[in-house]
Amino acid sequence: MFLIILILLIYFLGFKKYYIKITDVNGASQETLIKTLKYEMGLSLTQIKEVVENTPYIFKIGSFLETFTLARKLRSKGLKCSIMCPLFKKPKEGSASPVVVPEASEGDNEQAWQYADEAYNLAMRPYGEDQVALAITSPEDAMRVDALLDKAEATADNPYEEGFWERITTLRDSVSWALKRHWTHSWMLILGVFMSIILLAYFNSDNQSDVTKAKQQLAHVEKWTECDTTLVNFPQEVDDYQMWNARMDNAKTYKLYMLTHTHMQYVSSKKSAAEYAQYADTASTEKRRELYLENKKECEEKAEEYLEQYNEWNATGFKDIKKAAIEECENEIEGEESDAFLVKFLLILAIIMTPLYIMASYQYGYVMVKYENEAAFLNKLRNWGYSIAAGLFGAGLLMNLLPDYVVTTHWSNGSVTKHTESDPTNIIIIVLKIALIIVALFVLCFTAYVIMAYSTATGLYRNYQWKKHFDTIKEQTQKYQK
């Protein structure tokens, strides 16, 4: 049931096309009406006259969000309109009553064509072979084109001339598109950041748990009971990782761990020094011999440092051991809290950034034209990141486990038995599958997060007149203070 509702919502909000029916235009002044229909709907002066004289009038708009936004703007200007959502039969665009459009007749449009051509040259630019693209990159550009179109229509003897009519309506629509805002957010980016939020929420919870454990460990160390820390028959060949979890039990286990660790580092450094000495004796060139001898010297110096640390720890008593353990715990808490802060910051930023991204993606057309190359690059970057993630994810899913071995056993009594044993290589394949899926997820989330962060910052800066808003707030504050 939930899936059906989700599919219906996606269809009606994302794919279904909606109409606006203008029923009354008397609530707006003539100037407001002309500006609204020109800039919000891309109508020519001739079309506006037709709409005014023949309401109600139906226009096909587009998605629900576009239609809802436009209807709200029209109502704010004093026009009465309603949103139409056809389920079966599509409404016919135009007036509810038949409109008689004059046939093209002979007329002198020479001066009008000059204005129209000048507007076209301002509004359009060459793009590829035999193609043009919009060249309006500022409100000032749009208003210059609009003024020329007004002159063209005002001087036209025959506004319904086929070529002239097409030129004017196309440019009016271009000016309207440039001056209007458009929803340009990417649902793929939003999905990627949503997955990032889930991952960051998991890591945030995990980090908070680590911080709590580190603080509990510090509290335990601070309550250590004084004990004898003398160790005999040491050093021993013991894997220091086996002592890691138990090192904070008491001062003796902590000292044992530190002695084991420094001793192993000492032995490893001495071994490396001996190997570099052997390499130096058999080096093929003097340059290689010098390099090996330099590495040998570094390892010997490290060995001396570890031996010195070992001797210091061997002579350390309870108070100094406890002090060192407390310092380690405090450093661990600081590191865990730093990691937790970073993850929480990224999580909060992602939650706040998502609605801000949608707001920033409500872009003016002229801004989209101005930064179209940047937008194309970001789209390529997103597609590359998502393609890499999809490839890694697919490779992880498609990796098949190797078949089991069939082991045949011949017994002394002549009988034969068979049994299967799993291929031990499958463990490596399982690890690789999981690793590929995890890397794919991180690539997807990282790509979405970075692109959304950049798009949000630049979109908010470019599409909102913050200086104007701040100046208005400043004026209001000054008036209030007076």
KOLMARZA-378647 format. One record per residue (C-alpha): residue number from 1; chain; x, y, z. Coordinates in nm, 4 decimals, m for minus. Example, Ala and Ser with C-alpha at 12.3 -4.5 7.8 and 13.67 -1.06 7.14 Angstrom:
<nodes>
    nr   kette         c1         c2         c3
     1       A     1.2300    m0.4500     0.7800
     2       A     1.3670    m0.1060     0.7140
</nodes>
This chain:
<nodes>
    nr   kette         c1         c2         c3
     1       A     0.0000     0.0000     0.0000
     2       A     0.2807     0.2390     0.0932
     3       A     0.4637     0.1595    m0.2322
     4       A     0.1500     0.2353    m0.4353
     5       A     0.1055     0.5700    m0.2582
     6       A     0.4739     0.6540    m0.3152
     7       A     0.4491     0.5713    m0.6878
     8       A     0.1347     0.7847    m0.7215
     9       A     0.3027     1.0770    m0.5434
    10       A     0.6088     1.0543    m0.7692
    11       A     0.3837     1.0451    m1.0774
    12       A     0.1553     1.3328    m0.9806
    13       A     0.4320     1.5537    m0.8384
    14       A     0.7090     1.4742    m1.0849
    15       A     0.5635     1.3625    m1.4172
    16       A     0.2005     1.4726    m1.4447
    17       A     0.1418     1.7885    m1.6514
    18       A    m0.0900     2.0555    m1.5117
    19       A    m0.2832     2.3488    m1.6576
    20       A    m0.3738     2.6960    m1.5321
    21       A    m0.7131     2.8479    m1.6101
    22       A    m0.7191     3.2283    m1.5886
    23       A    m1.0772     3.3282    m1.5077
    24       A    m1.0545     3.7008    m1.4267
    25       A    m0.7932     3.9715    m1.4887
    26       A    m0.9841     4.2732    m1.3584
    27       A    m0.8147     4.2630    m1.0197
    28       A    m0.4849     4.3877    m1.1606
    29       A    m0.3975     4.7263    m1.3077
    30       A    m0.3181     4.7381    m1.6769
    31       A     0.0541     4.7917    m1.6119
    32       A     0.0723     4.5061    m1.3595
    33       A    m0.1317     4.2807    m1.5882
    34       A     0.0958     4.3390    m1.8872
    35       A     0.4164     4.2897    m1.6851
    36       A     0.2812     3.9769    m1.5173
    37       A     0.1659     3.8081    m1.8366
    38       A     0.4807     3.9117    m2.0236
    39       A     0.7378     3.8126    m1.7651
    40       A     0.5643     3.5231    m1.5899
    41       A     0.4011     3.3565    m1.8924
    42       A     0.6007     3.4858    m2.1876
    43       A     0.3035     3.6334    m2.3738
    44       A     0.3298     3.8997    m2.6412
    45       A     0.1273     4.2199    m2.6261
    46       A    m0.1012     4.0794    m2.8945
    47       A    m0.1538     3.7595    m2.6945
    48       A    m0.2194     3.9566    m2.3757
    49       A    m0.4904     4.1532    m2.5528
    50       A    m0.6444     3.8275    m2.6718
    51       A    m0.6398     3.6794    m2.3177
    52       A    m0.7958     3.9911    m2.1647
    53       A    m1.0763     3.9973    m2.4208
    54       A    m1.1456     3.6223    m2.4119
    55       A    m1.1207     3.4978    m2.0549
    56       A    m1.1450     3.2323    m1.9241
    57       A    m0.8216     3.1160    m2.0876
    58       A    m0.6371     2.7862    m2.0402
    59       A    m0.2579     2.7401    m2.0529
    60       A    m0.0565     2.4196    m2.0275
    61       A     0.2217     2.4837    m1.7732
    62       A     0.4125     2.1712    m1.6676
    63       A     0.4902     1.9948    m1.3392
    64       A     0.2911     2.0489    m1.0210
    65       A     0.5645     2.2574    m0.8581
    66       A     0.5957     2.4864    m1.1620
    67       A     0.2172     2.5227    m1.1929
    68       A     0.1611     2.5812    m0.8220
    69       A     0.4373     2.8449    m0.8093
    70       A     0.3042     3.0297    m1.1158
    71       A    m0.0576     3.0210    m0.9913
    72       A     0.0506     3.1725    m0.6601
    73       A     0.2363     3.4533    m0.8395
    74       A    m0.0621     3.5296    m1.0650
    75       A    m0.2947     3.5477    m0.7661
    76       A    m0.0534     3.7780    m0.5823
    77       A    m0.0780     4.0207    m0.8778
    78       A    m0.4588     4.0302    m0.8635
    79       A    m0.5473     3.7714    m1.1294
    80       A    m0.7936     3.4944    m1.0555
    81       A    m0.6893     3.1495    m1.1706
    82       A    m0.7185     2.7823    m1.0860
    83       A    m0.4995     2.4762    m1.1321
    84       A    m0.6373     2.2023    m1.3556
    85       A    m0.5282     1.8405    m1.3162
    86       A    m0.6716     1.6377    m1.6060
    87       A    m0.6942     1.2686    m1.5240
    88       A    m0.8271     1.1399    m1.8540
    89       A    m0.9184     1.4043    m2.1139
    90       A    m0.6680     1.6842    m2.1717
    91       A    m0.8272     2.0305    m2.1820
    92       A    m0.7906     2.2347    m2.4971
    93       A    m0.5533     2.5251    m2.4621
    94       A    m0.6809     2.8728    m2.5403
    95       A    m1.0051     3.0542    m2.4767
    96       A    m1.3184     2.8787    m2.3619
    97       A    m1.4927     3.0556    m2.6512
    98       A    m1.3635     3.0358    m3.0081
    99       A    m1.1249     3.3200    m3.0865
   100       A    m1.1201     3.4504    m3.4382
   101       A    m0.7605     3.5247    m3.5323
   102       A    m0.7229     3.7572    m3.8323
   103       A    m0.5679     3.5975    m4.1359
   104       A    m0.2260     3.7161    m4.2402
   105       A    m0.2631     4.0113    m4.4671
   106       A    m0.0378     4.2479    m4.6492
   107       A     0.1175     4.5052    m4.4209
   108       A     0.4357     4.7040    m4.3736
   109       A     0.6389     4.5332    m4.0973
   110       A     0.9770     4.6638    m4.2153
   111       A     1.0434     4.8827    m3.9111
   112       A     0.8993     4.6156    m3.6791
   113       A     1.1319     4.3550    m3.8283
   114       A     1.4305     4.5801    m3.7603
   115       A     1.3410     4.5949    m3.3915
   116       A     1.2654     4.2211    m3.3855
   117       A     1.5978     4.1351    m3.5499
   118       A     1.7870     4.3591    m3.3094
   119       A     1.6125     4.1884    m3.0175
   120       A     1.6974     3.8479    m3.1654
   121       A     2.0653     3.9362    m3.1992
   122       A     2.0731     4.0475    m2.8352
   123       A     1.8856     3.7465    m2.7035
   124       A     2.0473     3.4662    m2.9043
   125       A     2.3995     3.3471    m2.9751
   126       A     2.5441     3.0810    m3.2098
   127       A     2.5669     2.7360    m3.0567
   128       A     2.7248     2.4559    m3.2554
   129       A     2.6418     2.4102    m3.6207
   130       A     2.3247     2.5856    m3.7368
   131       A     2.1990     2.6179    m3.3796
   132       A     2.1383     2.9054    m3.1426
   133       A     2.1173     2.9338    m2.7654
   134       A     1.9933     3.1953    m2.5237
   135       A     2.2437     3.4741    m2.4535
   136       A     2.0561     3.6642    m2.1797
   137       A     2.2802     3.6602    m1.8709
   138       A     2.1360     3.9468    m1.6650
   139       A     1.8034     4.1228    m1.5943
   140       A     1.9339     4.4244    m1.7839
   141       A     1.9864     4.2125    m2.0975
   142       A     1.6337     4.0781    m2.0642
   143       A     1.4795     4.4252    m2.0283
   144       A     1.6672     4.5560    m2.3336
   145       A     1.5279     4.2698    m2.5416
   146       A     1.1813     4.3263    m2.3925
   147       A     1.1879     4.6982    m2.4831
   148       A     1.2808     4.6181    m2.8440
   149       A     0.9980     4.3653    m2.8640
   150       A     0.7525     4.6274    m2.7360
   151       A     0.8700     4.8606    m3.0141
   152       A     0.8432     4.5831    m3.2711
   153       A     0.4844     4.5036    m3.1767
   154       A     0.3887     4.8712    m3.1532
   155       A     0.5139     4.9470    m3.5058
   156       A     0.3885     4.6293    m3.6725
   157       A     0.1073     4.6740    m3.9256
   158       A     0.0560     4.3001    m3.9392
   159       A     0.1442     4.1327    m3.6040
   160       A     0.0055     3.7982    m3.7295
   161       A     0.2519     3.7697    m4.0148
   162       A     0.3733     3.4111    m3.9791
   163       A     0.7471     3.4720    m3.9513
   164       A     0.7075     3.7868    m3.7460
   165       A     0.4571     3.6234    m3.5096
   166       A     0.6919     3.3298    m3.4527
   167       A     0.9881     3.5601    m3.3922
   168       A     0.8017     3.7733    m3.1364
   169       A     0.6424     3.4827    m2.9435
   170       A     0.9707     3.2920    m2.9305
   171       A     1.1624     3.5912    m2.7954
   172       A     0.8853     3.6796    m2.5481
   173       A     0.9035     3.3260    m2.4146
   174       A     1.2847     3.3532    m2.3926
   175       A     1.2679     3.6794    m2.1961
   176       A     1.0087     3.5307    m1.9617
   177       A     1.2215     3.2191    m1.9112
   178       A     1.5307     3.4293    m1.8353
   179       A     1.3525     3.6468    m1.5775
   180       A     1.1689     3.3632    m1.4030
   181       A     1.3004     3.1209    m1.1484
   182       A     1.3131     2.7505    m1.2337
   183       A     1.3334     2.4431    m1.0108
   184       A     1.6643     2.2798    m1.1069
   185       A     1.7361     2.0527    m0.8099
   186       A     1.8523     1.6981    m0.8771
   187       A     1.6622     1.4194    m0.7035
   188       A     1.9670     1.1964    m0.7552
   189       A     2.1775     1.4364    m0.5467
   190       A     1.9094     1.4536    m0.2807
   191       A     1.8956     1.0727    m0.2679
   192       A     2.2764     1.0557    m0.2359
   193       A     2.2800     1.3055     0.0517
   194       A     1.9904     1.1236     0.2180
   195       A     2.2048     0.8087     0.2163
   196       A     2.4904     1.0193     0.3563
   197       A     2.2640     1.1285     0.6412
   198       A     2.1875     0.7637     0.7236
   199       A     2.5593     0.6749     0.7246
   200       A     2.6576     0.9806     0.9271
   201       A     2.3809     0.9117     1.1783
   202       A     2.5191     0.5591     1.2239
   203       A     2.8765     0.6858     1.2657
   204       A     2.7584     0.9586     1.5022
   205       A     2.5921     0.7009     1.7257
   206       A     2.9034     0.4803     1.7091
   207       A     3.1328     0.7731     1.7930
   208       A     2.9203     0.8786     2.0889
   209       A     2.9485     0.5219     2.2159
   210       A     3.3294     0.5359     2.1750
   211       A     3.3445     0.8650     2.3668
   212       A     3.1402     0.7134     2.6494
   213       A     3.3679     0.4070     2.6623
   214       A     3.6802     0.6260     2.6661
   215       A     3.5425     0.8310     2.9563
   216       A     3.4501     0.5140     3.1444
   217       A     3.8027     0.3840     3.0874
   218       A     3.9492     0.7072     3.2284
   219       A     3.7254     0.6799     3.5338
   220       A     3.8451     0.3211     3.5830
   221       A     4.2133     0.4198     3.5584
   222       A     4.1641     0.7033     3.8072
   223       A     4.0342     0.4441     4.0564
   224       A     4.3283     0.2056     4.0169
   225       A     4.4386     0.0422     4.3407
   226       A     4.8097     0.0774     4.4060
   227       A     4.9950    m0.2467     4.3391
   228       A     5.3446    m0.3886     4.2948
   229       A     5.4591    m0.3175     3.9370
   230       A     5.7834    m0.5172     3.9490
   231       A     5.8127    m0.7604     3.6548
   232       A     6.0519    m1.0583     3.6430
   233       A     6.1622    m1.2871     3.3603
   234       A     6.1017    m1.0179     3.1056
   235       A     6.1136    m0.9502     2.8097
   236       A     5.9014    m1.2281     2.6657
   237       A     5.8086    m1.3011     2.3050
   238       A     5.4398    m1.2116     2.3354
   239       A     5.2092    m1.0534     2.0765
   240       A     5.1374    m0.7085     2.2225
   241       A     4.7957    m0.6966     2.0524
   242       A     4.6777    m0.9733     2.2847
   243       A     4.7343    m0.7354     2.5756
   244       A     4.5667    m0.4300     2.4185
   245       A     4.2191    m0.4795     2.5646
   246       A     4.3569    m0.5777     2.9060
   247       A     4.6241    m0.3079     2.9404
   248       A     4.3973    m0.0729     3.1409
   249       A     4.2992    m0.3346     3.4000
   250       A     4.5645    m0.2186     3.6432
   251       A     4.9075    m0.0574     3.6555
   252       A     5.0910    m0.3882     3.6186
   253       A     4.9087    m0.4910     3.2992
   254       A     4.9649    m0.1426     3.1568
   255       A     5.3376    m0.1620     3.2303
   256       A     5.3508    m0.5124     3.0838
   257       A     5.1877    m0.3899     2.7640
   258       A     5.4247    m0.0922     2.7295
   259       A     5.7315    m0.3104     2.7928
   260       A     5.6122    m0.5683     2.5411
   261       A     5.5367    m0.3015     2.2841
   262       A     5.8693    m0.1168     2.3159
   263       A     6.0649    m0.4450     2.3227
   264       A     5.9000    m0.5658     2.0029
   265       A     5.9698    m0.2331     1.8333
   266       A     6.3333    m0.2568     1.9479
   267       A     6.3712    m0.6095     1.8086
   268       A     6.2001    m0.5103     1.4806
   269       A     6.4265    m0.2058     1.4356
   270       A     6.7419    m0.4113     1.5044
   271       A     6.6264    m0.6716     1.2528
   272       A     6.5645    m0.4059     0.9889
   273       A     6.9083    m0.2503     1.0539
   274       A     7.0733    m0.5896     1.0022
   275       A     6.8827    m0.6426     0.6752
   276       A     6.9853    m0.2985     0.5423
   277       A     7.3481    m0.3772     0.6354
   278       A     7.3265    m0.6975     0.4322
   279       A     7.1712    m0.5072     0.1377
   280       A     7.4547    m0.2528     0.1558
   281       A     7.7179    m0.5309     0.1340
   282       A     7.5609    m0.6650    m0.1870
   283       A     7.4542    m0.3311    m0.3425
   284       A     7.5187    m0.3036    m0.7165
   285       A     7.5985     0.0691    m0.7093
   286       A     7.7580     0.3117    m0.4664
   287       A     7.4392     0.5229    m0.4621
   288       A     7.2268     0.2263    m0.3533
   289       A     7.4897     0.1301    m0.0923
   290       A     7.4755     0.4801     0.0583
   291       A     7.0947     0.4697     0.0670
   292       A     7.0939     0.1316     0.2450
   293       A     7.3535     0.2514     0.4963
   294       A     7.1452     0.5627     0.5660
   295       A     6.8358     0.3451     0.6283
   296       A     7.0475     0.1180     0.8526
   297       A     7.1542     0.4174     1.0580
   298       A     6.7927     0.5378     1.0974
   299       A     6.6826     0.1926     1.2160
   300       A     6.9691     0.1746     1.4658
   301       A     6.8725     0.5171     1.6028
   302       A     6.5119     0.4035     1.6399
   303       A     6.6282     0.0869     1.8124
   304       A     6.8245     0.2941     2.0625
   305       A     6.5166     0.5107     2.1266
   306       A     6.2974     0.2059     2.1887
   307       A     6.5620     0.0518     2.4177
   308       A     6.5754     0.3750     2.6138
   309       A     6.1938     0.3779     2.6429
   310       A     6.2005     0.0139     2.7501
   311       A     6.4494     0.0861     3.0271
   312       A     6.2490     0.3873     3.1421
   313       A     5.9298     0.1839     3.1616
   314       A     6.1093    m0.0972     3.3397
   315       A     6.2091     0.1479     3.6145
   316       A     5.8701     0.3215     3.6368
   317       A     5.6616     0.2896     3.9533
   318       A     5.2862     0.2916     4.0151
   319       A     5.2320     0.6704     4.0257
   320       A     5.4115     0.7412     3.6983
   321       A     5.2411     0.4456     3.5280
   322       A     4.8999     0.5718     3.6391
   323       A     4.9855     0.9233     3.5233
   324       A     5.0863     0.7934     3.1783
   325       A     4.7692     0.5828     3.1523
   326       A     4.5503     0.8820     3.2470
   327       A     4.7261     1.0951     2.9850
   328       A     4.6643     0.8252     2.7228
   329       A     4.2953     0.8081     2.8209
   330       A     4.2598     1.1858     2.8021
   331       A     4.4231     1.1912     2.4574
   332       A     4.1922     0.9127     2.3453
   333       A     3.8876     1.1065     2.4710
   334       A     4.0069     1.4179     2.2905
   335       A     4.0523     1.2219     1.9667
   336       A     3.7142     1.0491     1.9945
   337       A     3.5394     1.3773     2.0743
   338       A     3.7104     1.5426     1.7775
   339       A     3.5915     1.2632     1.5469
   340       A     3.2436     1.2763     1.6975
   341       A     3.2277     1.6544     1.6516
   342       A     3.3299     1.6285     1.2847
   343       A     3.0724     1.3565     1.2118
   344       A     2.7984     1.5445     1.3985
   345       A     2.8880     1.8652     1.2136
   346       A     2.8680     1.6885     0.8761
   347       A     2.5384     1.5255     0.9790
   348       A     2.3774     1.8532     1.0894
   349       A     2.5142     2.0281     0.7798
   350       A     2.3623     1.7604     0.5531
   351       A     2.0220     1.7893     0.7241
   352       A     2.0219     2.1697     0.6991
   353       A     2.1791     2.1733     0.3533
   354       A     1.9121     1.9610     0.1824
   355       A     1.6249     2.2151     0.2052
   356       A     1.8722     2.4980     0.1420
   357       A     1.9882     2.3156    m0.1726
   358       A     1.6305     2.3012    m0.3021
   359       A     1.5941     2.6718    m0.2219
   360       A     1.9268     2.7526    m0.3936
   361       A     1.8245     2.5482    m0.6977
   362       A     1.5255     2.7785    m0.7572
   363       A     1.7312     2.9662    m1.0146
   364       A     1.6713     3.2581    m1.2443
   365       A     1.6951     3.1662    m1.6102
   366       A     1.9639     3.4256    m1.6800
   367       A     2.1773     3.2786    m1.3988
   368       A     2.1402     2.9338    m1.5529
   369       A     2.2567     3.0698    m1.8900
   370       A     2.5495     3.2551    m1.7326
   371       A     2.6782     2.9464    m1.5518
   372       A     2.5666     2.6754    m1.7939
   373       A     2.9242     2.5485    m1.8502
   374       A     2.9747     2.5102    m1.4767
   375       A     2.6401     2.3280    m1.4450
   376       A     2.7375     2.0935    m1.7292
   377       A     3.0684     2.0158    m1.5565
   378       A     2.8951     1.9456    m1.2240
   379       A     2.6488     1.7153    m1.4000
   380       A     2.9387     1.5284    m1.5608
   381       A     3.1143     1.5060    m1.2256
   382       A     2.7982     1.3704    m1.0631
   383       A     2.7483     1.1181    m1.3434
   384       A     3.1104     1.0030    m1.3210
   385       A     3.0875     0.9576    m0.9449
   386       A     2.7581     0.7732    m0.9670
   387       A     2.8866     0.5564    m1.2547
   388       A     3.1946     0.4574    m1.0542
   389       A     2.9722     0.3808    m0.7542
   390       A     2.7352     0.1747    m0.9704
   391       A     3.0278    m0.0140    m1.1236
   392       A     3.1791    m0.0973    m0.7851
   393       A     2.8405    m0.1951    m0.6442
   394       A     2.7633    m0.4144    m0.9444
   395       A     3.1054    m0.5791    m0.9318
   396       A     3.0521    m0.6574    m0.5642
   397       A     2.7123    m0.8136    m0.6283
   398       A     2.8279    m1.0124    m0.9313
   399       A     3.1279    m1.1732    m0.7617
   400       A     3.0389    m1.5399    m0.7244
   401       A     3.1727    m1.7741    m0.4623
   402       A     3.3876    m2.0633    m0.5801
   403       A     3.2222    m2.4084    m0.5758
   404       A     3.2845    m2.6433    m0.2844
   405       A     3.5510    m2.9139    m0.3041
   406       A     3.4378    m3.2738    m0.3311
   407       A     3.6735    m3.4778    m0.1116
   408       A     3.6906    m3.8531    m0.1804
   409       A     3.8234    m4.0804     0.0978
   410       A     3.9355    m4.4395     0.0314
   411       A     3.9218    m4.6513     0.3456
   412       A     4.1302    m4.9584     0.4230
   413       A     3.8246    m5.1862     0.4015
   414       A     3.7749    m5.0816     0.0399
   415       A     3.4858    m4.8433     0.1002
   416       A     3.4784    m4.4981    m0.0492
   417       A     3.3099    m4.1899     0.1007
   418       A     3.2646    m3.8421    m0.0376
   419       A     3.1970    m3.5106     0.1334
   420       A     3.2145    m3.1447     0.0390
   421       A     3.4374    m2.8797     0.1859
   422       A     3.4037    m2.5087     0.1176
   423       A     3.6834    m2.3398    m0.0723
   424       A     3.8814    m2.1267     0.1776
   425       A     3.9304    m1.8688    m0.0980
   426       A     3.5610    m1.7806    m0.0589
   427       A     3.6451    m1.5884     0.2579
   428       A     3.8583    m1.3507     0.0496
   429       A     3.5793    m1.3172    m0.2078
   430       A     3.3223    m1.2353     0.0621
   431       A     3.5549    m0.9708     0.2070
   432       A     3.6064    m0.8223    m0.1409
   433       A     3.2302    m0.8189    m0.2075
   434       A     3.1615    m0.6318     0.1142
   435       A     3.4558    m0.3952     0.0554
   436       A     3.3405    m0.3098    m0.2983
   437       A     2.9843    m0.2390    m0.1827
   438       A     3.1090    m0.0195     0.1045
   439       A     3.3466     0.1744    m0.1249
   440       A     3.0631     0.2201    m0.3780
   441       A     2.8421     0.3622    m0.1061
   442       A     3.1120     0.6025     0.0094
   443       A     3.1843     0.7186    m0.3474
   444       A     2.8146     0.7860    m0.4070
   445       A     2.7693     0.9736    m0.0783
   446       A     3.0913     1.1735    m0.1146
   447       A     3.0034     1.2792    m0.4700
   448       A     2.6507     1.3863    m0.3749
   449       A     2.7640     1.5661    m0.0580
   450       A     3.0409     1.7704    m0.2241
   451       A     2.8352     1.8706    m0.5303
   452       A     2.5321     1.9619    m0.3180
   453       A     2.7469     2.1709    m0.0820
   454       A     2.8994     2.3639    m0.3730
   455       A     2.5654     2.4028    m0.5546
   456       A     2.3966     2.5267    m0.2378
   457       A     2.6628     2.7866    m0.1595
   458       A     2.6843     2.9235    m0.5139
   459       A     2.3078     2.9029    m0.5744
   460       A     2.2220     3.0988    m0.2609
   461       A     2.4775     3.3641    m0.3535
   462       A     2.3737     3.4002    m0.7180
   463       A     1.9946     3.3720    m0.7005
   464       A     1.9115     3.5878    m0.3993
   465       A     1.9780     3.9590    m0.3638
   466       A     2.1212     3.9456    m0.0132
   467       A     2.2594     4.2995    m0.0199
   468       A     1.9166     4.4365    m0.1007
   469       A     1.7610     4.2346     0.1815
   470       A     2.0270     4.3441     0.4293
   471       A     1.9859     4.7101     0.3265
   472       A     1.6093     4.6810     0.3793
   473       A     1.6615     4.5281     0.7233
   474       A     1.9121     4.8026     0.8062
   475       A     1.6655     5.0757     0.7027
   476       A     1.3867     4.9180     0.9059
   477       A     1.6163     4.8897     1.2086
   478       A     1.7196     5.2543     1.1796
   479       A     1.3568     5.3652     1.1551
   480       A     1.2724     5.1585     1.4619
   481       A     1.5602     5.3105     1.6574
   482       A     1.4434     5.6623     1.5725
</nodes>
